[in-house]
Amino acid sequence: MLGLSTEEAPEALASQFGLNSGEGLVVIYVAPDSPAAKAGFRKNDVLVELGDQLLVSPRPVPQAGADAQRR
């Protein structure tokens, strides 16, 4: 368990990061003392890639581990 929850980034937020609509995920919750918290993830981080794969759905993140890039 990574210990975070995400949702699709709203269009306005995605555009602030140079993403298209539907691209990127916003962290909405980080469990205390979880691997995600220990890796430095925080609420409202925007996740854009996992390795070289653009994140467009919350589903891949639980398997992502600390390889996710955030902005």
Buried (B, 14 or more C-beta within 10 A) or exposed (E): EBBBBBEBBEEEBBBEEEBEEEBBBBBEEBBEEBBBBEBEBEEEBBBBBBEEEEBBEBEBBBEBEEEBEBE
